[in-house]
Amino acid sequence: MLRTRFRNRLWTLPIGAFTGIALALSISTPSARSEDAGAAKSPVVVSKDVQARALAVLRDALKAATANSDKPDDFIPPMHAAEALTYAGYQAEVREKLGPILPEEKLGKRRCGWARELVRAGDLAPVADLLDVLASKDENEQIMAAESLYKIGEIGDGAQLRRMMEQCPKPVGRMMAAGALARSGNLDALRRIRAALKAEDADSRAMAVWLLGRIGDKSDVPALTKLVGNERDDLAKNFAFHALAFLGDADGATAVERNLTHPVVDVRSLAAETAGLTRNASLIPKLVKTLDDPVLDVRVRAAEALLFFTTGTPRALPDDFARDVYPASVANPRYSEGAIALLRDGSLLFATSEFEGGAADDSRAQISARKSADGGLTWGEKRVLQENTAKKNVMDVSLVRLGPQNVAGGPLGMFFLKQNGPEDLRVLLRISNDEGATFGPPTVVTADSGYFCLNNDRILRTKSGRLIVPVAWTADGVKTDKYVSLANLSDDQGKTWRRGRGDVKMDRRGAMEPEVVELADGRLLMILRCQMGYIGVSYSKDGGETWSDAANWGVKSPESPATIRRIPATGDLLLIWNNNYVVGADHGGKRAPLTAAVSSDEGRTWQHTWNLEERPAEAYAYTSVTFVKDRVLLSYYVDDEKTHRLSSRFRSIAIRKFYEK
């Protein structure tokens, strides 16, 4: 029987029952499909009595979550109930009922389910638990973790999932990893899923069906329709019908209605869930009757569907949008050098340098911040994150997680510059253990004398756990103005720091404004601002202690900073810089356009070049890059050449768009 194959042979793990794969996308994460972007949909009226019955079903089911049972059917309904209560707006109740992950849940299905539902209910810290399970040597536990990560739209740095997609011996493991990566913006993973519809093994085909129902688009309807026509097994056929329903197909919607009374439990359960998530209000009377189904999980799914109708759907984020979160003014003529952090509750913290009275590098400045609870569409009130404790200013903020796994919930480090004068510019670190509400006392990162220049959003945490702060140094920022670049290092999560033994030199003004990224072979790559008409580059084989001589990277650039990061979903490098070098021009040319490009060979060649900004009367620089789910979050200054004021802009872009250019 197909149900037994999926529950026992295909997945070999109870929480991976095929019904589980049809889990709804997180309400905090809009679908990646572009046609889903737009206005929110209004709630549908469901009587108070029906809502009360549905809530009672879910709350009774959730009580069983802490029961000590190894039976999968005892654990799956409580997790589905937690999911449903989260969708209905009872996130706080779910977090309270589940509480912290039980100490005895070291690995396996219960730890994955517990962590997944806590994350879905608004606590991102347990993502670290899922990444721990993903790193297990047990293939079944890896698959369970990949399943849960797919459901909540999280992938960590993506490296383990990319290996799993290529190397997992089990087809379901490869497909599950592909699903998590595709949901996070990996178009190649999505192509693999589509190709699996024609796979010889039924396991891969079945997995591809449901993944495409959730992360595919209407172009997948013909292939799914063809599969339905060729499928002989009734259960598999109905799974495909349900996937079609998610993509707006009329035959799929008809099948969902029919399947609410199907004799097979898995089909009834999936039909109830699909009815709610596709917002088929005509099925409300049948869903009410399904609240009396003899099987608990079917009742839970019906209750979930009925409550989902009452909440409406949130507005999906556009594929690409921008907000000038910090517009410049007469009083504050410069907002620049920002950084963005994802907080434990899923909100964003955007900090930037706020100058007062002047826009020069030595004008007075503090670091201010705003928060967003809706992915950057709107922003809250401004507050001071770091007051000006220097004779000149504090500026150039970086926000970085200092603990293992680099996920929300761990210590949040705020690095910044404290400038007392041209011979006294230092890097300081303050650490927050309450998600940026408060920060501890400062630690000096650069203890030597001189002028240390650290760009915003430039701290690297390597796979070994070493923190690397790349800086450009000169003895005097006015008199000497000849920079060398180097790295300051910490191997104890920022408690103590030391200067690396080597440095990087270049001609003219020298090697300026470095950034470091870790390469696949373990080396470190440092990119450099210089006056040579290109981006400079240097390499380290010893974790940032010493560096090779600077060389031409082959990417033309004016004298302006570039930003480089690794895209978690694909493993490719993303470069953002000013693609504009003019021989003989001041600083080698204007800081425009602001350009992005992608490299799949560790920076040797670049593709998908895209001018992100290119308005005639503006310039752009000092970009920060933060990856959140399937999006790239950027901040950068926008220089209005008419007023000579600099505003700080937030930009949110779906990762897949960087590959469509």
C-alpha positions in Angstrom: 0.0 0.0 0.0 1.3 3.4 -0.9 0.7 4.9 2.5 2.9 2.2 4.1 5.6 2.8 1.5 5.8 6.5 2.2 5.7 6.2 6.0 8.0 3.2 6.4 10.2 2.4 3.4 10.4 5.8 1.6 11.2 8.0 4.5 12.2 5.4 7.1 11.2 8.0 9.7 7.8 8.5 11.2 7.8 12.3 11.3 8.5 12.2 7.6 5.1 10.8 6.8 4.0 12.0 3.5 1.2 14.0 5.1 4.0 16.0 6.8 5.5 17.1 3.6 2.3 18.9 2.7 2.9 21.2 5.6 2.0 24.9 5.0 4.6 27.5 4.4 5.4 29.5 7.4 3.1 32.4 7.9 6.0 34.7 8.4 7.5 33.7 5.1 5.5 34.5 1.9 5.7 32.1 -1.0 8.6 32.6 -3.4 6.2 32.5 -6.3 6.1 36.0 -7.9 2.4 35.7 -8.6 1.8 35.5 -4.9 3.1 39.0 -4.2 0.5 41.6 -3.7 -2.3 42.6 -1.3 -3.4 40.5 1.6 -6.6 38.5 1.3 -9.4 39.2 3.8 -10.6 36.7 6.3 -13.7 34.5 5.7 -16.5 34.4 8.2 -16.5 31.2 10.3 -19.0 31.1 13.2 -17.7 31.6 16.7 -19.1 28.2 17.7 -17.1 26.5 15.0 -14.0 28.5 15.9 -14.4 27.4 19.5 -14.7 23.7 18.5 -11.7 24.0 16.2 -9.6 25.5 19.0 -10.7 22.8 21.4 -9.5 20.1 19.0 -6.1 21.7 18.6 -5.6 22.4 22.3 -6.5 18.9 23.3 -4.1 17.5 20.6 -1.3 19.8 21.7 -1.5 18.4 25.3 0.0 15.2 24.0 3.2 16.8 22.8 5.1 16.2 26.0 3.9 12.6 26.3 6.7 10.1 26.3 5.8 8.0 23.3 7.9 6.6 20.5 4.9 6.0 18.3 4.9 8.4 15.4 1.2 8.7 15.3 1.2 10.0 18.9 3.6 12.8 18.1 2.5 13.9 14.6 -0.9 15.3 15.6 0.4 17.5 18.4 3.0 19.0 16.1 0.3 19.6 13.5 -1.8 21.2 16.2 1.1 23.5 17.2 1.4 24.5 13.5 -2.3 25.2 13.3 -2.4 27.3 16.4 0.5 29.3 15.1 -1.4 30.0 11.9 -4.4 31.1 13.8 -2.4 33.7 15.7 -1.7 31.8 19.0 2.1 31.8 18.7 2.7 32.8 22.3 0.5 29.9 23.5 2.4 27.4 21.4 5.7 28.7 22.7 4.4 28.5 26.3 3.0 25.0 25.9 6.0 23.5 24.1 8.5 25.4 26.2 12.2 24.7 25.7 13.3 21.6 23.8 13.4 18.7 26.2 17.0 17.8 27.3 16.4 14.1 26.5 15.5 15.0 22.9 19.0 14.9 21.6 18.4 13.8 18.1 15.6 12.5 15.9 12.0 13.2 15.1 10.9 14.7 18.4 13.7 17.2 18.6 13.2 18.2 14.9 9.4 18.6 15.4 9.8 20.5 18.6 12.4 22.9 17.2 10.4 23.3 14.0 7.2 24.4 15.7 9.0 26.7 18.1 10.6 28.4 15.1 7.3 28.6 13.3 5.8 30.1 16.4 8.3 33.0 16.4 11.4 31.8 18.2 14.3 31.4 15.7 16.9 30.1 18.3 15.9 26.4 17.8 17.1 26.6 14.2 20.5 25.8 15.7 19.0 22.5 17.0 17.9 21.6 13.5 21.3 22.4 12.0 22.9 20.2 14.7 20.6 17.2 13.7 21.4 18.0 10.0 25.1 17.5 10.8 24.4 14.0 12.2 26.1 11.0 10.6 22.7 9.2 10.5 21.0 9.6 7.1 17.5 9.3 8.5 18.1 12.1 11.0 19.6 14.3 8.3 16.5 13.8 6.3 14.3 14.7 9.2 16.2 17.9 9.8 16.1 18.8 6.1 12.4 18.3 6.1 11.9 20.6 9.1 14.3 23.2 7.6 12.3 23.1 4.4 9.1 23.7 6.3 10.3 26.8 8.1 12.4 28.2 5.2 15.8 28.0 7.0 19.0 26.5 5.7 21.9 27.9 7.8 24.9 28.4 5.6 23.4 25.8 3.1 26.6 23.8 2.8 25.3 20.6 4.4 22.1 20.7 2.4 24.0 21.3 -0.9 26.2 18.2 -0.1 23.1 16.2 0.8 21.4 17.2 -2.5 24.4 15.8 -4.4 25.5 12.8 -2.3 22.7 11.4 -0.1 22.3 7.7 -1.0 18.5 8.0 -0.5 16.4 9.7 -3.2 14.1 11.2 -0.6 17.1 12.8 1.1 18.3 14.3 -2.2 14.8 15.6 -2.9 14.2 17.0 0.6 17.5 18.9 0.5 16.6 20.2 -3.0 13.3 21.3 -1.6 14.9 23.3 1.2 17.4 24.9 -1.1 14.8 25.6 -3.8 12.6 27.4 -1.3 15.6 29.5 -0.4 16.2 30.6 -4.0 18.3 27.9 -5.6 17.0 27.6 -9.1 19.1 24.6 -10.0 17.5 22.7 -7.1 14.1 23.6 -8.4 15.1 22.3 -11.8 16.1 19.0 -10.2 12.7 18.7 -8.5 10.9 19.3 -11.8 13.1 16.7 -13.5 12.2 14.2 -10.8 8.6 14.1 -12.1 10.0 11.8 -14.8 12.2 9.8 -12.5 12.0 6.0 -12.6 11.7 5.6 -8.9 8.3 6.4 -7.4 9.8 7.9 -4.3 11.5 10.7 -6.2 8.3 11.4 -8.3 6.1 11.5 -5.2 8.4 13.9 -3.4 8.6 16.1 -6.5 4.8 16.3 -6.7 4.4 17.8 -3.3 7.4 20.1 -3.5 6.2 21.6 -6.7 2.7 22.1 -5.3 4.3 24.3 -2.7 7.3 26.0 -4.4 6.5 25.6 -8.1 4.3 27.8 -10.2 1.6 27.5 -12.8 4.1 26.4 -15.4 4.2 23.1 -13.5 0.5 22.4 -14.0 0.9 20.6 -17.4 3.5 18.2 -16.1 1.5 17.4 -13.0 -1.6 16.9 -15.0 0.2 14.5 -17.3 1.5 12.6 -14.2 -2.1 12.4 -12.9 -3.2 10.9 -16.1 -0.5 8.3 -16.1 -0.6 7.3 -12.4 -2.4 4.1 -11.7 -2.2 4.2 -7.9 -5.2 6.0 -6.4 -3.4 7.4 -3.5 -0.5 8.8 -5.5 -3.0 10.2 -8.0 -4.8 12.1 -5.3 -1.5 13.5 -3.9 -0.9 14.9 -7.3 -4.4 16.3 -7.5 -3.8 18.1 -4.2 -0.6 19.6 -5.6 -2.5 20.9 -8.6 -5.0 22.5 -6.2 -2.2 24.5 -4.6 -1.4 25.8 -8.1 -4.9 26.9 -8.8 -6.0 24.0 -11.0 -9.8 23.4 -11.1 -9.6 19.6 -11.3 -7.3 19.7 -8.3 -9.8 21.7 -6.3 -12.6 19.2 -7.2 -10.4 16.4 -6.0 -9.8 18.1 -2.7 -13.6 18.3 -2.1 -14.0 14.7 -3.0 -11.2 13.6 -0.8 -12.5 15.1 2.4 -14.5 11.8 2.7 -11.9 9.5 1.2 -11.5 6.1 3.0 -7.7 6.5 3.3 -6.6 8.5 6.3 -3.7 10.2 4.6 -5.9 11.5 1.8 -8.5 12.9 4.2 -5.9 14.6 6.3 -4.2 16.2 3.3 -7.5 17.2 1.7 -8.6 19.0 4.9 -5.2 20.9 5.1 -5.3 21.8 1.4 -8.9 23.1 1.6 -7.8 25.7 4.2 -4.5 26.7 2.6 -6.1 27.1 -0.8 -8.9 29.2 0.8 -11.7 27.2 -0.7 -14.5 28.7 1.4 -17.2 26.5 -0.3 -15.7 23.6 1.7 -16.3 25.0 5.1 -19.5 23.0 5.8 -17.7 19.7 4.9 -14.7 20.8 7.1 -17.0 21.3 10.0 -18.3 17.7 9.6 -14.7 16.6 9.5 -14.2 17.9 13.0 -15.9 14.6 14.0 -13.6 12.4 12.0 -12.6 9.3 14.1 -8.8 9.9 13.4 -7.2 12.7 15.5 -4.8 14.0 12.8 -7.7 14.4 10.3 -9.6 16.4 13.0 -6.5 18.5 13.6 -6.1 19.3 9.9 -9.8 20.2 9.6 -9.5 22.5 12.7 -6.4 24.1 11.2 -8.2 24.8 7.9 -11.3 26.3 9.6 -9.1 28.7 11.7 -7.0 29.5 8.7 -10.1 31.0 7.0 -10.6 33.4 9.9 -7.1 34.9 9.8 -6.9 36.0 6.2 -3.5 36.0 4.5 -0.7 38.5 5.0 0.6 40.6 2.2 3.4 38.8 0.4 6.7 40.7 0.0 7.4 42.0 -3.6 10.3 40.3 -5.3 12.3 43.6 -5.1 11.5 46.6 -3.0 13.4 49.5 -1.3 12.7 51.9 1.6 14.8 55.0 2.5 14.7 54.2 6.2 17.0 57.0 7.1 16.3 60.1 4.8 18.9 62.8 5.1 18.0 66.3 6.3 19.5 69.6 7.1 20.1 68.6 10.7 21.3 65.1 9.8 22.9 65.5 6.3 24.5 62.0 6.3 23.2 58.5 7.1 25.7 55.9 5.9 27.6 52.7 6.6 24.8 50.5 8.0 24.2 46.9 9.0 21.1 44.6 9.4 20.6 41.8 11.9 17.8 39.2 12.0 16.5 39.0 15.6 15.2 36.0 17.5 11.6 36.9 17.0 12.0 37.3 13.2 12.2 41.1 13.2 15.0 43.1 11.6 17.3 45.5 13.3 18.8 48.1 10.9 21.6 50.2 12.4 23.5 53.0 10.6 25.8 56.0 11.2 23.8 59.1 11.9 25.8 62.3 11.4 24.9 65.7 12.9 25.6 69.1 11.5 28.1 67.9 8.8 28.7 65.1 6.4 32.5 64.8 6.6 34.2 61.6 7.9 35.2 63.5 11.1 31.8 65.2 11.7 29.9 64.3 14.9 28.0 61.0 14.6 26.3 58.3 16.6 24.8 54.9 15.6 21.0 54.8 15.4 18.7 51.9 14.7 15.2 51.0 13.7 13.3 47.7 13.7 10.9 46.1 11.2 8.4 43.4 12.0 7.2 42.8 8.5 10.4 42.1 6.5 11.3 45.7 5.9 8.0 47.0 4.5 7.6 49.4 7.5 10.0 50.5 10.2 9.6 51.6 13.8 10.8 54.6 15.7 14.5 55.5 15.6 16.6 54.9 18.8 20.2 55.4 19.7 22.1 52.1 19.6 25.5 53.6 20.4 25.9 57.2 21.6 28.9 59.3 20.6 31.5 58.6 23.2 34.4 59.9 21.1 35.9 63.3 20.5 34.8 63.1 16.9 32.3 60.3 16.3 31.3 56.7 16.4 30.4 55.1 13.0 30.7 52.1 10.6 28.6 49.6 12.5 28.7 45.8 12.0 26.1 43.4 13.6 27.2 39.8 13.8 26.2 36.6 15.7 29.2 35.5 17.7 28.1 32.0 18.7 28.0 28.6 16.9 25.8 28.2 13.9 25.5 32.0 13.5 21.7 31.9 14.0 19.4 34.3 15.7 19.3 33.9 19.5 23.0 33.7 20.2 25.1 36.7 21.4 24.9 39.7 19.0 28.1 41.6 18.5 28.1 45.3 17.6 31.4 46.4 16.1 32.0 50.1 15.4 34.7 52.7 15.0 35.5 55.2 17.8 37.3 58.3 16.3 39.1 60.7 18.6 41.3 62.1 15.9 43.5 61.3 12.9 45.9 59.3 15.0 43.3 57.6 17.2 40.6 55.6 15.4 39.9 52.2 17.0 37.5 49.3 16.5 35.4 48.5 19.5 33.0 45.6 20.2 30.0 45.5 22.5 27.9 42.4 23.0 24.2 42.0 23.5 22.5 39.0 25.1 19.0 40.4 24.8 18.7 40.8 21.0 20.0 44.3 20.8 17.9 45.8 23.6 21.1 46.5 25.6 24.8 46.0 25.0 27.6 45.3 27.4 30.8 47.3 28.0 33.1 47.8 25.0 36.1 45.6 24.2 39.0 47.1 22.2 39.6 45.1 19.1 42.5 47.1 17.7 44.8 47.8 20.7 47.7 49.3 18.7 47.9 53.0 18.1 47.1 54.6 14.8 44.1 55.0 12.4 42.2 51.7 11.9 39.5 51.8 9.3 36.9 49.0 9.5 34.1 49.2 7.0 30.5 48.5 8.0 29.2 44.9 8.0 32.7 43.4 7.5 33.1 40.8 10.3 33.7 37.2 9.2 33.2 34.1 11.4 35.0 31.2 9.8 34.0 27.5 9.8 36.5 27.0 12.6 34.8 29.7 14.7 37.5 32.3 14.4 36.3 35.9 14.2 38.2 38.0 11.6 38.0 41.8 11.6 39.7 43.1 8.4 41.0 46.7 8.8 43.1 49.2 6.9 45.7 50.9 9.0 47.8 54.0 8.7 49.8 55.9 11.4 47.9 59.1 10.8 44.7 59.4 8.7 45.6 62.9 7.5 49.4 63.3 7.3 50.3 59.8 6.2 47.2 58.6 4.3 49.1 55.4 3.2 47.2 52.3 4.2 48.0 48.7 4.7 45.3 46.1 5.2 45.4 43.3 7.9 43.3 41.1 10.1 42.5 41.2 13.8 41.7 37.8 15.1 39.7 36.2 18.0 39.4 32.5 18.8 37.3 32.9 21.9 34.1 34.5 20.4 35.4 38.1 20.8 36.6 38.0 24.4 40.2 38.7 23.4 41.9 40.0 20.2 45.3 40.0 18.5 46.7 41.4 15.4 47.6 39.0 12.6 51.3 38.8 11.7 51.1 39.9 8.1 49.6 42.7 6.1 48.8 43.7 2.5 50.4 46.7 0.7 49.5 48.4 -2.6 50.8 51.4 -4.5 49.5 55.0 -4.2 47.2 55.4 -1.2 47.7 51.7 -0.5 45.4 48.8 0.3 42.1 50.2 1.7 38.8 49.0 3.1 39.3 45.2 3.0 36.7 42.5 3.3 37.3 38.8 3.8 35.4 35.7 2.7 36.2 32.1 3.2 36.7 30.0 0.1 35.7 26.4 -0.5 39.3 25.1 -0.1 39.7 26.7 3.3 41.7 29.7 2.2 40.6 33.3 2.9 40.1 35.8 0.1 40.6 39.5 0.9 39.2 42.1 -1.5 40.6 45.7 -1.4 39.8 49.2 -2.4 42.7 50.8 -4.2 43.5 53.5 -6.7 44.6 51.2 -9.5 41.4 51.0 -11.4 40.5 47.5 -10.2 39.5 45.5 -7.1 42.7 44.3 -5.4 42.9 40.8 -4.0 45.0 38.8 -1.5 44.8 35.3 0.0 45.6 33.7 3.3 46.3 30.0 3.9 46.6 30.3 7.6 43.3 31.7 8.8 44.2 35.4 8.4 47.6 35.4 10.1 49.5 36.2 6.9 48.5 37.3 3.4 49.8 37.0 -0.2 51.0 40.0 -2.1 48.1 42.0 -3.5 47.1 41.4 -7.1 44.6 42.6 -9.7 41.4 40.6 -9.4 40.4 41.4 -12.9 37.3 43.4 -11.8 37.4 47.1 -12.8 36.4 49.5 -10.1 36.9 53.2 -9.1 38.3 54.0 -5.7 35.4 52.7 -3.8 34.6 49.7 -1.5 33.2 46.4 -2.7 31.2 43.8 -0.8 31.5 40.0 -1.2 29.4 37.3 0.4 28.6 33.6 -0.1 24.9 32.9 -1.0 23.7 30.2 1.3 21.2 28.6 -1.1 23.7 28.1 -3.9 27.2 28.4 -2.5 28.0 31.0 -5.1 29.8 34.3 -4.4 27.9 37.5 -4.6 29.8 40.7 -5.4 28.4 44.2 -5.1 30.5 47.1 -6.3 30.6 50.2 -8.5 31.1 48.9 -12.0 32.5 52.2 -13.3 36.2 53.0 -13.8 37.1 56.2 -15.7 40.8 56.8 -16.4 41.9 60.2 -15.0 38.6 60.9 -13.2 38.5 61.9 -9.6 38.7 58.7 -7.5 38.7 56.8 -10.7 35.0 57.6 -11.5 31.6 58.0 -9.9 30.3 55.6 -7.3 27.5 54.5 -9.7 26.1 52.3 -10.9 25.7 49.9 -8.0 26.3 46.6 -9.6 25.8 42.9 -8.6 27.4 39.8 -10.1 27.5 36.1 -9.2 30.5 33.7 -9.4 30.2 29.9 -9.3 34.0 29.4 -9.5 35.2 31.2 -6.3 35.6 34.5 -8.0 37.6 33.6 -11.1 34.7 34.6 -13.4 31.4 36.5 -13.0 28.0 36.1 -14.5 24.5 37.6 -14.1 25.7 41.2 -13.9 22.9 43.5 -12.8 22.9 47.2 -12.1 20.9 47.5 -8.9 21.0 51.3 -8.9 21.9 53.7 -11.7 20.0 57.0 -11.4 21.8 59.8 -13.1 22.0 62.2 -10.1 22.9 59.7 -7.4 25.8 57.6 -6.2 25.8 54.5 -4.0 28.4 52.8 -1.7 29.1 51.0 1.6 26.7 48.1 1.1 25.8 45.6 3.8 24.5 42.2 2.9 22.3 39.9 5.1 20.6 36.7 3.9 17.2 35.9 5.4 15.3 32.9 4.1 14.9 33.4 0.3 16.0 37.0 0.2 19.1 39.2 0.2 18.7 42.3 2.4 20.9 45.2 1.5 21.7 48.6 2.9 23.8 51.3 1.3 24.0 55.0 1.2 22.4 57.1 -1.5 24.2 60.3 -2.3 22.0 63.0 -3.7 24.5 65.0 -5.9 22.2 68.1 -5.9 22.1 68.5 -2.1 25.2 66.5 -1.2 23.2 64.7 1.4 23.5 60.9 2.0 20.5 58.8 3.0 20.5 55.2 4.1 18.5 52.8 2.0 17.1 49.3 2.7 16.6 47.0 -0.2 15.1 43.5 -0.2 15.5 41.2 -3.2 14.5 37.6 -3.8 17.7 35.6 -4.3 16.5 34.0 -7.6 16.4 37.4 -9.2 20.2 37.6 -9.1 20.2 34.5 -11.4 17.6 35.8 -13.8 19.7 38.6 -15.2 
